[in-house]
Amino acid sequence: MRPTLTNKRRSPFEILFPLLQPGGIYLIEDWSWAHHPDYQSVGAPLLECLALSNLLFEQMMLMSSVPLIAEIRIWSFLYLIRKAKNAYSGSKGESGNIFDQIRSRDKKWNPI
C-alpha cells in the first residue's frame, strides 16, 4: 500500500487539487508542526499522527513524475503549490488517486 497521511481516507489535497484551475495556487499551513520541539517527547500531542511533511514529500515526487505541479515554495510554517498551466483538470491515477501517478521505481518509503 502506498504511504499517505492516512490509509483510511484521502487528504483534502488529493480531493481539491484536481479541481483547481491550471495556474492556481494551493496553500498548506502549519505543515512543520511535527518537527517542533513540543511534539518530540513521549506523550506529546499528536504523537501517533503522521507528519504533514509526508504530504510535502509526496507532492515533490508527484511534481517530478508528471506535469501537474509547476512550483512548490516552502517556508518554515507554510508552503504553496502552483498547478501547472498546462495541467489537465481531474488528473488522477488508475485508482482515482492523484498520487498513484508517482514514479518511484517500485521502491517504498516510510512516512514519519
Protein Blocks (a to p, Z undefined) as FASTA:
>chain_A
ZZdfblkbccfklmmmmmpcghiacddehklmmmpmklmbghiahklpccfklmmmmmmm
mmmmpcfbfbdcddfkbccddddfkbcehiacfkopaklmpcghhpacddZZ
